[in-house]
Amino acid sequence: MMSKRATRLEDIAAIAGVSISTASRALNDSPAVNARTKQLIWKLAREHDYPFRRYMPAGPIGANGTIALVVPRPQGREGQLDDPFFLELFAGISDAARERGCDVVVSHFAPTSFDDLSSAMTTTRADGVIFLGQSSLHHAFNRLSASEARFAVWGAQLPDQAYCSVGSDNFAGGKRATLHLARLGRKRIVFLGDTEAPEVTQRVRGYGEALEQMGIASLLVPAHFTVESSEAAVDALLARGEKIDGIFAASDLIALGAIRSLLHAGLRVPEDVSVIGYDDVPFARYSRPALTTIRQDTARAGRLLVSKLIDTGDSEMRSERLPTELVIRESCGG
C-alpha cells in the first residue's frame, strides 16, 4: 500500500497563497513576514503535519512534549506571578508535567482579548496551553473553544461555559469559612478582598449565603491581593470606628495584612477578632498566630490540568471542581 506523501514546503505555500520564499521565511519566524501571514502559515504547517519545528529555535531537551503557561492581564489576583498561591499552582503543574515527561515554559504574553488568545494559540509551538486565570476573558475563551481544543484554564465554572476549566469549589469554601466564624459566636464578620475576579465572586456568594443562614449582616471591604493593600483597608475600616469580630479574607496574603493591621491597632487575634484566609500557602502554618484557612489542592489541580491536555486528545474536555478543606489553626480561636 502506498504511503501518504509528506507535506512539502511548496504545498504549504500553495495553500496559503504565498510564494515559497515567503513560506520559508514565515517558518523561520523572519521579521520580514507580517504577523498575520506568519500565523496563517504556522497554523497550516501544524494542520498538515509539516515538520516546521526544525526551522524554529531548539526545543526543550529530552522532553516528550511542552506545555505553555500563559497568565492573562491582571484582574484581581490574576497576573500576579509572585503571589504565593500561583507559585504553589505552578509547582503542581510542573511536578505533574515532569511525571509525564513534559517540559513547562512560562510565556511573557498577557492576553486581553479574543484576538490575543487566537494569536497565542496560532503561534505557540507548545503541545498545549494552560491559562492561569480567566480575568475578563470568559466570553473570549468560549469563542476560542469553537476552533481550538489545545487549552485548559485554571479558574471558576461560569454560566454557559464551553471551555474546560479546573478550579476549586469557591462557593462551598466561602460558605464553610463564614459558617465557622459564625458558629464561634462572631456577629460582625467582614469579607476582605477584591470581588471582581470570577473565583472571588463565588467566595463572596458563599459568604453571603452563610450570613443569611445565620441571620448576620454582611460587610464587604475591597482589598487587592497584597499584604499592603489589605493592611491599609483594615486600617481605614478601624479608623471609621467599625466594630468587627471576624474577618474572612479572599487569600492568605490578604489575611496576613489584616492581622498586621489588627495587631498594630492593639487588637488581639483571635481573642478580639478571628481571621480566616484562603489557599493554605506554606507560610500560613508558620505565621503568628498560625492562620486558619481554606485549603486548595494545588498538587491535584496540577495533575488535572496536565492530564486534560495530554490524555483527552480530540475528545471534549470536562471541567472539574475540586473540594476545599477548612484547616483550623490559631487565628480563629477554635
Secondary structure, DSSP 8 states (H G I E B T S, - for coil): --------HHHHHHHHTS-HHHHHHHHTT-TTS-HHHHHHHHHHHHHTT--GGGGSS---TT-SEEEEEE--S-STTTT-TT-HHHHHHHHHHHHHHHHTTEEEEE------SHHHHHHHHHH--SSEEEEE--TT-HHHHHHHHTT--SEEEES---TT--S-EEEE-HHHHHHHHHHHHHHTT--SEEEES---SHHHHHHHHHHHHHHHHHT---EEE---SSHHHHHHHHHHHHHTT---SEEEESSHHHHHHHHHHHHHTT--TTTT-EEEEEE--GGGGTSSS--EEEE--HHHHHHHHHHHHHH-TTS----EEE--EEE--GGG--
